[in-house]
């Protein structure tokens, strides 16, 4: 009997099934989190005016994405597109292309970690997406996320915590900074 084993080619943007996380939906966003995200978008680069917003299809992520889009347009900013993606897909190429064409000043993501890791791998492999120009809600503040997405895929990603602090990805580390400027560093599992 011959057993055929299918292997993904090196550099495939898809994750192996062994990398699955708990599929529980993210917690709803907070007002402090939304304010911190707006602050990140406006303080880091005064030229940020045009956003593309992405979210996984769970209700808390959808609500967070639309709350950000509403807050951004209320302050005079422009949202090019709001794109959703499933937790399970064949490639995530359609969502990746919609998020990057036309090119925004920055991206904002509200998602569950597994689906976003899959999308981020596709964005990095197939588009000119830049994680250093990407901001996220607290739902992506998972110390396993950098390791799940792979080396360099999320380097520079920044986000907000539910308490109004911030977090960022540097290599395979996710560092959190609370509103009082204390820092905690988490290393992603290998």
Secondary structure by P-SEA (a helix, b strand, c coil): cbbbbbbcccccccccccccccccccccccaaaaaaaaaaaccccccccbbbbbbcccaaaaaaaaaaaaaaaaacccccbbbbbccccccaaaaaaaaccccccbbbbbccaaaaaaaaaaaaaccccccccbbbccccccccccccccccccccccccccccccccccccbbbbbcccbbbbbbbccc
